[in-house]
Amino acid sequence: MDQKPKKNHYANHLADVNQTNKVLVREDIYNSQGALLIKAGCEVDSSTAQRISQHKIAKPLEVSVELEQSVTPKTLKMLFLEIPNHPEIKSVFESNLNTRTFEQECDTIERYPLVTQKLTVLAKKYPETFQKSTMAAFIGLLICEELKLNEMSTHCVFIACLCQDLGLLHIDPEIVGMKGSMSADQWNLLQGHVAVGFHFLTLVPNMPKLAARALLEHHERTDGLGYPRGRLESKLCQEGQIVALVDTTIALFFKYVFKMGYSLTALSPIMQINSGVHMHSNTQAILRIFKRHFQPLKVIHSGTQLKKMVSHMVERGPYVNNWLSVTTEFNTELNAKFESPQLSRTTEMINRIQSVLISSGVSDDSLTNWLKELSTNGIEEKDYVEVEILGLMFGEAAWQLGGLLKQMSLLVDSLQKGGGDFALENQRMDFLKQLYVRIQSPII
């Protein structure tokens, strides 16, 4: 028996799928020492999966098995049409907008039997993730069409969107399904789904290298604060950043539209605050799509709630500029005192946030004065939409600053490992954390 084999979570998933969709071993499975483990023709049931998990096998399991039934272009299209449970999304999905391109791209998955196998297992084990991946593939095509990308780039975005979370099938299900905060080790394990998915696509015959790269980079950010490699914009491909943007968009959709009840247009001001995180050209493309096809913003708060929102922004707003100014000064001091790759990333993030706060108007004095005027004189119905939009932008800006605070804290912790007296730096971090509390309070 091999020593210390890693648990094969995919084998367990296949055993579960086998209960309703036969999974057969199509070629003999050997361990890394050349010993025969499972003969061709056997089913992958719980006992087979347990035996596989006790060994390090010579080949990836997916290349040695086949499913009786796998996702086909037809079933992918049908499943996609069942996804919309929201009138605005439904109207877009049922229109002729990009439908032809989507159907053509669905037909291409037959080129990749290993991909259809994994998608079938994903649909069984993590149906919501599968639905989100299918939505991502469609939205990714919308952006490609808006940007007028060529056929190869469009195809690679489609495949990368569909496959972006296949790596989760090789991660401990308890970690995949975990809610709330994670330990550093658990978070690192979850992040590993990117490398696993990338490695899988490199094994798929005839798979374009660009599709694998786009998947690898779908959690990267232009400011270098993404993962797994933390690369800056100049080292990232546009296709991967489209997949990353789509992933963010769908997460925002489920948060603000499904859970909070906003119209889809509410995502526009939030995306403006995120502008540049996944390339400006991509963000501008999706903002044009929102503007062209979605309904006007739906106000979901009452007049009384909006009044509280205005008071909150009047009270908390000035701390945004103050906090960012103090953080910028601290980061400059660290740059002068230390050398670290992380400093270039925090500097990049600060510059991007400063830019979007200025362009969005969140940090503008005239906006603060207008809000003060509303707070004093009262809010009229004609102001409701604007206040709702500003509330969304302020909330997202606070979240962005929270991300920067986290990166600054990680940076100081990392620098301290080099030794020396960090009393002053730790004091500055404590001050930043205390000041941030004045920003992060809920809008309502």
LINKAHU-V635179 format. One record per backbone hydrogen bond with DSSP energy under -0.5 kcal/mol. CO is the residue of the C=O (numbers start at 0). NH is the residue of the N-H. If there is no record, write none. Layout:
<<CO & NH> <CO & NH>>
This chain:
<<6 & 8> <7 & 11> <8 & 12> <9 & 13> <10 & 14> <11 & 15> <12 & 16> <13 & 17> <15 & 18> <16 & 19> <16 & 20> <21 & 23> <21 & 67> <22 & 43> <23 & 25> <23 & 65> <24 & 40> <27 & 29> <28 & 36> <28 & 37> <29 & 57> <30 & 33> <34 & 30> <37 & 28> <38 & 41> <41 & 24> <42 & 44> <44 & 48> <45 & 49> <46 & 50> <47 & 51> <48 & 52> <49 & 53> <50 & 53> <51 & 54> <54 & 56> <55 & 31> <59 & 62> <60 & 63> <60 & 64> <61 & 64> <63 & 25> <63 & 26> <65 & 23> <71 & 75> <72 & 76> <73 & 77> <74 & 78> <75 & 79> <76 & 80> <77 & 81> <78 & 82> <79 & 82> <79 & 83> <85 & 89> <86 & 90> <87 & 91> <88 & 92> <89 & 93> <90 & 94> <91 & 94> <95 & 98> <95 & 99> <97 & 101> <98 & 102> <99 & 103> <100 & 104> <101 & 105> <102 & 106> <103 & 107> <104 & 107> <105 & 108> <106 & 109> <107 & 110> <108 & 111> <111 & 114> <111 & 115> <112 & 116> <113 & 117> <114 & 118> <115 & 70> <115 & 119> <116 & 120> <117 & 121> <118 & 122> <119 & 123> <120 & 124> <121 & 125> <125 & 129> <126 & 130> <127 & 131> <128 & 132> <129 & 133> <130 & 134> <131 & 135> <132 & 136> <133 & 137> <134 & 138> <135 & 139> <136 & 140> <137 & 141> <138 & 142> <139 & 143> <140 & 144> <141 & 145> <142 & 146> <143 & 147> <143 & 148> <144 & 147> <149 & 153> <150 & 154> <151 & 155> <152 & 156> <153 & 157> <154 & 158> <155 & 159> <156 & 160> <157 & 161> <158 & 162> <159 & 163> <160 & 163> <162 & 165> <164 & 167> <165 & 168> <166 & 169> <167 & 170> <171 & 174> <171 & 175> <172 & 176> <174 & 177> <182 & 186> <183 & 187> <184 & 188> <185 & 189> <186 & 190> <187 & 191> <189 & 192> <190 & 193> <190 & 194> <191 & 195> <192 & 196> <193 & 197> <194 & 198> <195 & 199> <196 & 200> <197 & 201> <198 & 202> <199 & 202> <199 & 203> <200 & 203> <203 & 206> <207 & 210> <207 & 211> <208 & 212> <209 & 213> <210 & 214> <211 & 215> <212 & 216> <214 & 217> <216 & 219> <218 & 226> <220 & 223> <221 & 232> <230 & 223> <231 & 234> <232 & 235> <236 & 240> <237 & 241> <238 & 242> <239 & 243> <240 & 244> <241 & 245> <242 & 246> <243 & 247> <244 & 248> <245 & 249> <246 & 250> <247 & 251> <248 & 252> <249 & 253> <250 & 254> <251 & 255> <251 & 256> <252 & 256> <252 & 257> <253 & 258> <254 & 259> <255 & 261> <256 & 260> <262 & 265> <263 & 266> <264 & 267> <264 & 268> <265 & 269> <266 & 270> <267 & 271> <268 & 272> <269 & 273> <271 & 274> <273 & 276> <275 & 278> <276 & 221> <278 & 282> <279 & 283> <280 & 284> <281 & 285> <282 & 286> <283 & 287> <284 & 288> <285 & 289> <286 & 290> <287 & 291> <288 & 292> <289 & 293> <296 & 298> <301 & 305> <302 & 306> <303 & 307> <304 & 308> <305 & 309> <306 & 310> <307 & 311> <308 & 312> <309 & 313> <310 & 314> <311 & 315> <312 & 316> <313 & 317> <315 & 318> <315 & 319> <316 & 319> <316 & 320> <317 & 321> <318 & 322> <319 & 323> <320 & 324> <321 & 325> <322 & 326> <323 & 327> <324 & 328> <325 & 329> <326 & 330> <327 & 331> <328 & 332> <329 & 333> <330 & 334> <331 & 335> <332 & 336> <333 & 337> <339 & 342> <339 & 343> <340 & 343> <340 & 344> <341 & 345> <342 & 346> <343 & 347> <344 & 348> <345 & 349> <346 & 350> <347 & 351> <348 & 352> <349 & 353> <350 & 354> <351 & 355> <352 & 356> <353 & 357> <354 & 358> <355 & 359> <356 & 360> <356 & 361> <356 & 362> <360 & 363> <363 & 367> <364 & 368> <365 & 369> <366 & 370> <367 & 371> <368 & 372> <369 & 373> <370 & 374> <371 & 375> <372 & 376> <373 & 377> <377 & 379> <379 & 382> <380 & 383> <382 & 386> <383 & 387> <384 & 388> <385 & 389> <386 & 390> <387 & 391> <388 & 392> <389 & 393> <390 & 394> <391 & 395> <392 & 396> <393 & 397> <394 & 398> <395 & 399> <396 & 400> <397 & 401> <398 & 402> <399 & 403> <400 & 404> <401 & 405> <402 & 406> <403 & 407> <404 & 408> <405 & 409> <406 & 410> <407 & 411> <408 & 412> <409 & 413> <410 & 414> <411 & 415> <412 & 416> <413 & 416> <414 & 417> <415 & 418> <419 & 421> <421 & 425> <422 & 426> <423 & 427> <424 & 428> <425 & 429> <426 & 430> <427 & 431> <428 & 432> <429 & 433> <430 & 434> <431 & 435> <432 & 436> <433 & 437> <434 & 437> <435 & 438> <435 & 439> <436 & 440>>
